[in-house]
Amino acid sequence: MVIPESVTTIGDCAFSGCSKLSKVSIPKSVTYIGGHAFFGTEWLKNLKNKKDLIVVNDILIDGSNCKGKVSIPKNIRMISGYAFFNSSIESISIPDSVTFIGSYCFYLCTALKK
C-alpha cells in the first residue's frame, strides 16, 4: 500500500486489524500517526521482529517489545498513543524533542517506575 503525499495524518486505529497488510509506504508528508494505527498488521509485526522501537518520520509508533530501561532517541518528536501498550519497561527517558505523547501511551505498563 502506498499512502499518497497529500496525506498528513493517519488516525487512531486507521489500519488496525488489517492482518494481511504487509507493505506500507508512508510519505514524509505524514506528520501524525495515531495510536494503534497499524496494530495487528503484518507490516508492523515484521518491523517488530527486527527492532524494539518502531519509528516512522520521527514518530515513535510502537515500543511494545521494549523491556527494562528505554531511552527515546533525540530525533523523536511524537510518541503515538498505545506505543508502549502492555510493555515491560521499568524506566523511560524522553528527550526535549518530544512535543506530543499520545493517549494511553503507557497503558498497562505495570513495571514502569521512572
Rosetta blueprint (number, residue, H / E / L):
1 M L
2 V E
3 I L
4 P L
5 E L
6 S L
7 V L
8 T L
9 T E
10 I E
11 G L
12 D L
13 C L
14 A L
15 F L
16 S L
17 G L
18 C L
19 S L
20 K L
21 L L
22 S L
23 K L
24 V L
25 S E
26 I L
27 P L
28 K L
29 S L
30 V L
31 T L
32 Y E
33 I E
34 G L
35 G L
36 H L
37 A L
38 F L
39 F L
40 G L
41 T L
42 E H
43 W H
44 L H
45 K H
46 N H
47 L H
48 K H
49 N H
50 K H
51 K L
52 D L
53 L L
54 I E
55 V E
56 V E
57 N L
58 D L
59 I E
60 L E
61 I E
62 D E
63 G L
64 S L
65 N L
66 C L
67 K E
68 G E
69 K E
70 V E
71 S E
72 I L
73 P L
74 K L
75 N L
76 I L
77 R L
78 M E
79 I E
80 S L
81 G L
82 Y L
83 A L
84 F L
85 F L
86 N L
87 S L
88 S E
89 I E
90 E E
91 S E
92 I E
93 S E
94 I L
95 P L
96 D L
97 S L
98 V L
99 T L
100 F E
101 I E
102 G L
103 S L
104 Y L
105 C L
106 F L
107 Y L
108 L L
109 C L
110 T L
111 A L
112 L L
113 K L
114 K L
